[in-house]
Amino acid sequence: MTQVNPHRILEGVEQPQPSRLTAIPATSQLHRSNSARSAGASSTGSRKRKPHHPGYKMPAPSNGAGGGGGGETMATKPTFLVVNASGGDMRFLIMDSPKQNNLHLYIKEMRNHSVTSIVRACERYYDSTQLETAGIEVHNMEYADGHSPPPEIIQRWLELVDNTFFGANSAASSSSAAPCIAIHCVAGLGRAPQLVALAMIEFANMDAVDAVTMIRKHRKGTINGTQLQYLNNYKKSYKRASGGGAGGDSGCCVIQ
């Protein structure tokens, strides 16, 4: 079994910053803080809690229709990858998970990149009706957080990539009209980029370290140690139905 060289993988890679939520005040501080809030509430009335997640805004009031409103935003900007493979370019849009109240923003971003399919690698947080109405196929490929995909998920994923970018129905007329696959997990840092890395290994002839380093360069904090070890030990096995091997020159450029 090949051992991962941590110095090679982590060199030049920016690691995710510690969460601001890990600093918890002492019990005595909490007691004084709660007492002060209780005293203030009696004279000024209840106060609205401020959101503590960066990039998050309190959702605007909804009339129950869903998918509207002007107070929503995306938690993180999606990462658009163009990967050069021997049979053509692969285009991926790696995202965190949309929610029902901001799904329309993700649909707009997907339209900007000519997304034809979206892959959900995590639990569901939205109704897929709006995506289907927008002409985007929804593929559910959920698997456990922090783990590696089971063989059946890998097979379905690689078949989708093959059919989208190398099959008879793939668009090759112009870069603006070329298809793109959007893929997300909860934060867009684990399961989604891991599947993209598998596609880079299988179709772009990249080794695991190069694939992960390229993804991490443009989407910080992606792929944990367990997932990285799995990718390093992964052996190419997919047989492309469209013909041809996955050899040849490869590379990746990123547009954000």
URSUL-V323730 format. One record per helix or strand. SS is the DSSP state (~ for helix, > for strand). FROM is the first residue (numbers start at 1). TO is the last residue. If there is no record, write none. Layout:
# URSUL-V323730
ss/from/to
SS/FROM/TO
SS/FROM/TO
This chain:
# URSUL-V323730
ss/from/to
~/6/10
~/20/22
~/27/44
>/79/85
>/88/95
~/103/112
>/115/120
~/129/133
>/137/140
~/151/165
>/180/184
~/191/203
~/208/218
~/225/233
>/251/255
